[in-house]
Amino acid sequence: MNQWLVEGEERHTGKPLTIVYSGHQSGFVFVRGLAFGDEYREQYLGKVWIFNRKKILTPRPEEALYFVETREILAKKDSRRRQFYVPMWIDGELETDKAIERSTKVGNIKEDLRRIRKNKLEYEVTGDDERISDFHRDMYVPYIRNTFGPAALFHSLESLKKSEGTIELLVIRRDGEAVAGQILVYEQNRVRTREIGVKNGDRQYVKAGVMGALYYYGLLHLQSRGFKTVGLGGSRAWLNDGVLRFKKKWGMRLGKPWPSGFLLVAPKRSEGAAAFLANNPFLSITDGRLEGIVFSDSSEKISARDVKKLHRDYFYEGMSKLLIYPLRSCLLFTSPS
């Protein structure tokens, strides 16, 4: 696998941060975007063998935060280090009846519905092959490219059309014009959402409420067809990720992690690494259990009130528990709450 070293200022605090990443370029670009702003210094270190653990984790420099792409079964942890196995992606699921009920009670969902009404957003569902092709070209690809930039990954039109099961396109219309869409895949008695897109990747449609409309109208449509649950597809396993949090407000339950992930290895002492961890809580897997990991940079003892707020913000159904690690300045080896 490839290995890079990147240095710069942690994007939230400006503290010096060094990361060594071993894996594929797409994963490296994503982590680099989490950690740094527009300015950083990057060095390609060459190829490393995934099983040469000593070389991969050689302290170069010792304050570096390490990411090593691997699978959970290969993520052997060293008790002398602060290590976590983080899945690249994780699936989720919604109960249709409960999610629709939440739309009448949860404040930020009610705001989504207000925007739907204000902008007179409507929907239709089609299985037309040509319209699915248009959606892929004019909505899906531009939206993913504009949203994720260099870290964008695309499914080809061919792979979409070869999906197991039957596919439909949920279309959101504004003043008669198709402005957003999402693929629905039906497999026997199950349904799941897949690709999502906005016309030309234009953020004005997102501001007009098309994402909330896709969820709300999609749930109504699937409920009318008798589906009790809907699979929401993959989300990044970072608890501040906008897509993951959007799904959370609708009541998503975390599901199965995807097979690949990376081993995150924290240094003993680094202000930049401490700042990164404090600003980027994540999901981790330990002995098959899904755990939420939050680092608190509070200089004082974490209060019961703090714990309650962190639990409200970061606990998801499907987690076995939420672990809160006090950073205690920049020392990273502190027992969790």
C-alpha positions as MATLAB code, in Angstrom:
seq = 'MNQWLVEGEERHTGKPLTIVYSGHQSGFVFVRGLAFGDEYREQYLGKVWIFNRKKILTPRPEEALYFVETREILAKKDSRRRQFYVPMWIDGELETDKAIERSTKVGNIKEDLRRIRKNKLEYEVTGDDERISDFHRDMYVPYIRNTFGPAALFHSLESLKKSEGTIELLVIRRDGEAVAGQILVYEQNRVRTREIGVKNGDRQYVKAGVMGALYYYGLLHLQSRGFKTVGLGGSRAWLNDGVLRFKKKWGMRLGKPWPSGFLLVAPKRSEGAAAFLANNPFLSITDGRLEGIVFSDSSEKISARDVKKLHRDYFYEGMSKLLIYPLRSCLLFTSPS';
ca = [
       0.000    0.000    0.000;
       1.020    3.642   -0.390;
       2.183    5.831    2.470;
       2.081    9.619    2.846;
       3.204   12.115    5.460;
       1.325   15.395    5.700;
       2.003   18.325    8.031;
       0.191   21.575    8.689;
      -2.161   23.298   11.107;
      -5.155   21.444   12.525;
      -8.075   23.101   10.753;
     -10.085   24.080   13.863;
      -7.338   25.265   16.220;
      -4.279   26.057   14.125;
      -2.133   23.745   16.259;
       0.706   21.892   14.475;
      -0.367   18.437   13.308;
       1.426   15.595   11.538;
      -0.365   12.616   10.003;
       1.101    9.470    8.441;
      -1.443    7.679    6.248;
      -1.003    4.195    4.773;
      -3.560    3.035    2.215;
      -5.353    4.269   -0.906;
      -5.283    7.831   -2.170;
      -9.064    8.290   -1.816;
      -8.882    7.518    1.918;
      -5.829    9.730    2.338;
      -7.550   12.689    0.632;
     -10.598   12.265    2.895;
      -8.551   12.201    6.129;
      -6.393   15.099    4.928;
      -9.573   17.124    4.378;
     -10.791   16.317    7.907;
      -7.523   17.402    9.449;
      -6.246   20.427    7.530;
      -7.432   23.560    5.780;
      -6.166   24.626    2.363;
      -2.498   24.809    3.348;
      -0.400   21.752    4.225;
       2.894   20.088    3.291;
       2.594   16.639    1.776;
       5.278   14.001    1.152;
       4.864   10.631   -0.557;
       6.885    8.083    1.399;
       6.561    5.150   -1.002;
       5.129    1.645   -0.750;
       4.779   -0.342    2.477;
       3.637   -3.914    3.002;
       0.461   -4.162    5.043;
       1.860   -6.946    7.233;
       5.108   -5.060    7.988;
       3.610   -3.447   11.072;
       6.927   -2.270   12.447;
       7.756   -0.264    9.323;
       4.230    1.154    8.972;
       4.163    2.412   12.571;
       7.782    3.526   12.805;
       7.641    6.814   14.779;
       8.506    9.198   11.980;
       8.048   11.653   13.698;
       6.920   10.388   17.114;
       4.146   13.011   17.469;
       2.405   11.795   14.287;
      -1.154   10.517   14.201;
      -1.215    7.281   12.185;
      -3.969    5.935    9.900;
      -3.498    2.445    8.454;
      -6.102    1.033    6.056;
      -6.991   -2.525    6.960;
      -9.874   -4.828    7.834;
     -11.116   -5.437   11.330;
      -9.848   -9.019   11.372;
      -6.327   -7.760   10.585;
      -6.428   -4.761   12.949;
      -4.322   -6.276   15.710;
      -4.073   -3.775   18.534;
      -1.051   -3.074   20.698;
      -2.052   -2.484   24.338;
       0.868   -0.088   24.733;
      -0.651    2.309   22.197;
      -3.915    4.242   22.027;
      -5.497    2.529   19.023;
      -8.942    2.322   17.476;
     -10.372    0.488   14.491;
     -12.599    2.908   12.533;
     -14.826    1.569    9.719;
     -14.678    3.518    6.465;
     -18.463    3.396    6.069;
     -21.442    2.176    8.058;
     -24.978    1.317    6.987;
     -28.107    2.634    8.690;
     -31.818    1.910    8.848;
     -35.032    3.846    9.527;
     -38.412    2.617   10.696;
     -40.816    4.375    8.341;
     -43.691    4.893   10.818;
     -41.440    6.232   13.582;
     -39.546    8.519   11.218;
     -42.756   10.053    9.855;
     -44.013   10.523   13.427;
     -40.743   12.326   14.290;
     -41.425   14.800   11.496;
     -44.274   16.236   13.593;
     -42.190   16.514   16.781;
     -38.514   17.251   16.023;
     -37.815   20.942   15.519;
     -35.230   20.782   12.738;
     -37.346   18.270   10.774;
     -40.361   20.579   11.142;
     -38.158   23.310    9.654;
     -37.410   20.989    6.699;
     -41.158   20.552    6.156;
     -41.689   24.315    6.334;
     -39.163   24.782    3.517;
     -40.855   22.041    1.492;
     -44.153   23.911    1.745;
     -42.609   27.341    1.172;
     -40.804   26.237   -1.985;
     -43.728   24.083   -3.174;
     -41.599   20.976   -3.549;
     -43.426   17.962   -4.957;
     -42.385   14.438   -5.875;
     -42.891   11.632   -8.338;
     -41.453    8.137   -8.709;
     -40.357    6.653  -12.034;
     -38.625    3.573  -13.344;
     -37.893    5.115  -16.760;
     -34.422    4.065  -17.924;
     -33.664    7.318  -19.740;
     -34.597    9.470  -16.752;
     -32.368    7.361  -14.501;
     -29.495    7.976  -16.946;
     -30.245   11.720  -16.910;
     -30.271   11.685  -13.106;
     -26.855   10.004  -12.982;
     -25.302   12.515  -15.407;
     -27.022   15.762  -14.382;
     -27.643   15.295  -10.645;
     -25.674   12.497   -9.021;
     -22.194   13.094  -10.490;
     -22.244   16.936  -10.150;
     -23.607   16.784   -6.599;
     -21.046   14.242   -5.366;
     -18.200   16.130   -7.090;
     -19.237   19.505   -5.634;
     -19.852   18.070   -2.157;
     -16.746   15.936   -1.686;
     -14.233   17.521   -4.045;
     -10.997   15.500   -4.421;
     -12.347   12.819   -2.045;
     -15.402   12.133   -4.253;
     -16.107    8.514   -5.223;
     -18.677    7.669   -7.899;
     -20.730    4.614   -8.814;
     -20.884    4.149  -12.573;
     -24.186    4.205  -14.428;
     -23.547    0.612  -15.492;
     -23.119   -0.596  -11.893;
     -26.272    1.269  -10.900;
     -28.360   -0.365  -13.616;
     -26.939   -3.790  -12.762;
     -28.070   -3.505   -9.136;
     -29.676   -6.634   -7.728;
     -33.409   -6.072   -7.500;
     -35.625   -3.421   -9.066;
     -34.621    0.238   -9.127;
     -36.780    3.348   -9.116;
     -35.973    7.040   -9.120;
     -37.606    9.356   -6.587;
     -37.695   12.829   -8.165;
     -38.221   16.162   -6.385;
     -39.799   18.854   -8.550;
     -39.927   22.622   -8.072;
     -42.254   24.633  -10.312;
     -42.522   21.584  -12.550;
     -38.725   21.208  -12.922;
     -36.832   18.135  -11.684;
     -34.237   19.483   -9.220;
     -33.170   16.472   -7.113;
     -33.440   12.712   -7.015;
     -32.560    9.503   -5.230;
     -32.365    5.889   -6.317;
     -34.523    3.330   -4.479;
     -33.544   -0.347   -4.752;
     -36.114   -3.068   -4.032;
     -34.768   -6.512   -3.129;
     -37.442   -9.092   -2.277;
     -39.076   -7.707    0.901;
     -36.440   -5.028    1.522;
     -35.808   -1.544    0.178;
     -32.780    0.680    0.466;
     -31.744    4.101   -0.754;
     -28.698    4.512   -2.940;
     -27.372    7.351   -5.068;
     -28.595   10.857   -4.324;
     -28.190   13.951   -6.457;
     -29.098   17.592   -7.015;
     -29.417   19.293  -10.407;
     -25.972   20.543  -11.520;
     -24.804   20.042   -7.905;
     -26.304   23.480   -7.183;
     -26.396   24.329   -3.474;
     -29.365   26.661   -3.922;
     -31.597   23.605   -4.252;
     -30.144   22.138   -1.059;
     -30.947   25.422    0.724;
     -34.483   25.212   -0.683;
     -34.983   21.939    1.211;
     -34.623   19.195   -1.394;
     -32.720   16.860    0.983;
     -35.496   16.971    3.550;
     -38.008   16.503    0.711;
     -36.224   13.368   -0.514;
     -36.410   11.856    2.973;
     -39.953   12.933    3.777;
     -41.548   12.039    0.448;
     -39.462    8.885    0.207;
     -40.761    7.721    3.590;
     -44.367    8.514    2.629;
     -43.974    6.625   -0.650;
     -42.435    3.562    0.970;
     -44.951    3.572    3.811;
     -47.748    3.575    1.232;
     -46.173    0.477   -0.313;
     -46.141   -1.312    3.032;
     -42.443   -1.109    3.913;
     -41.803   -0.954    7.665;
     -38.083   -0.175    7.349;
     -35.756    1.387    4.790;
     -31.992    0.909    4.503;
     -30.163    4.216    4.215;
     -26.903    3.000    2.709;
     -23.425    3.996    3.823;
     -22.300    6.995    5.861;
     -18.847    8.029    7.019;
     -18.096    6.794   10.543;
     -17.295   10.282   11.886;
     -19.894   11.569   14.322;
     -19.748   15.196   13.147;
     -20.243   14.172    9.514;
     -23.108   16.197    8.055;
     -24.740   13.273    6.241;
     -24.609   11.050    9.330;
     -26.103   13.780   11.531;
     -28.838   14.477    8.985;
     -29.832   10.803    9.133;
     -29.656   10.855   12.942;
     -32.288   13.561   13.252;
     -34.723   11.296   11.382;
     -34.053    8.523   13.926;
     -31.581    6.346   12.040;
     -30.301    3.218   13.741;
     -26.696    2.324   12.939;
     -26.349   -0.946   11.085;
     -23.570   -3.061    9.684;
     -20.111   -1.550    9.139;
     -18.536   -2.064    5.744;
     -15.609   -4.557    5.643;
     -12.809   -2.021    5.232;
     -11.590    0.594    7.679;
      -8.405    1.845    9.231;
      -6.441    1.537   12.420;
      -6.070    4.936   14.067;
      -2.992    5.145   16.278;
      -2.598    8.207   18.502;
       0.779    9.449   19.780;
       1.598    9.768   23.465;
       1.744   13.543   23.301;
       0.788   16.000   20.562;
      -1.262   19.185   20.774;
      -2.268   18.863   17.122;
      -3.355   15.227   17.461;
      -5.298   16.090   20.625;
      -7.080   18.912   18.761;
      -7.913   16.606   15.832;
      -9.407   13.968   18.123;
     -11.372   16.538   20.128;
     -12.916   17.934   16.936;
     -13.560   14.629   15.172;
     -15.433   12.051   17.308;
     -15.845    8.718   15.526;
     -17.219    5.192   15.557;
     -14.935    2.333   16.521;
     -15.294   -1.450   16.630;
     -13.983   -3.471   19.580;
     -14.536   -7.246   19.665;
     -17.405   -6.860   17.203;
     -19.122   -4.136   19.252;
     -19.819   -0.705   17.785;
     -18.715    2.107   20.103;
     -18.811    5.880   19.881;
     -15.522    7.586   20.751;
     -15.465   11.195   21.944;
     -12.428   13.095   23.236;
     -13.068   16.003   25.586;
     -10.513   18.801   25.671;
     -11.987   20.376   28.803;
      -9.303   21.374   31.311;
     -11.715   20.576   34.129;
     -13.289   17.312   35.220;
     -16.141   16.278   32.933;
     -19.416   17.000   34.706;
     -22.637   14.984   34.622;
     -24.135   17.823   32.584;
     -21.289   17.536   30.032;
     -21.798   13.789   29.775;
     -25.529   14.248   29.210;
     -24.919   16.750   26.393;
     -22.285   14.564   24.725;
     -24.636   11.599   24.952;
     -27.455   13.612   23.355;
     -25.203   14.854   20.556;
     -23.247   11.706   19.760;
     -25.047    8.578   20.911;
     -26.791    6.692   18.099;
     -29.107    3.728   18.302;
     -27.019    0.692   17.388;
     -24.003    1.706   19.518;
     -23.128   -0.568   22.421;
     -21.872    2.483   24.329;
     -20.373    5.951   24.043;
     -16.879    6.328   25.500;
     -15.655    9.784   26.543;
     -11.890   10.220   26.848;
     -10.594   13.280   28.747;
      -7.521   14.550   26.914;
      -5.905   16.194   29.974;
      -3.993   18.835   28.038;
      -2.292   17.014   25.142;
      -1.663   13.674   26.879;
      -3.713   11.071   25.037;
      -3.467    8.111   27.424;
      -6.352    8.796   29.812;
      -9.021    6.311   30.847;
     -12.510    6.855   29.345;
     -15.566    7.966   31.296;
];
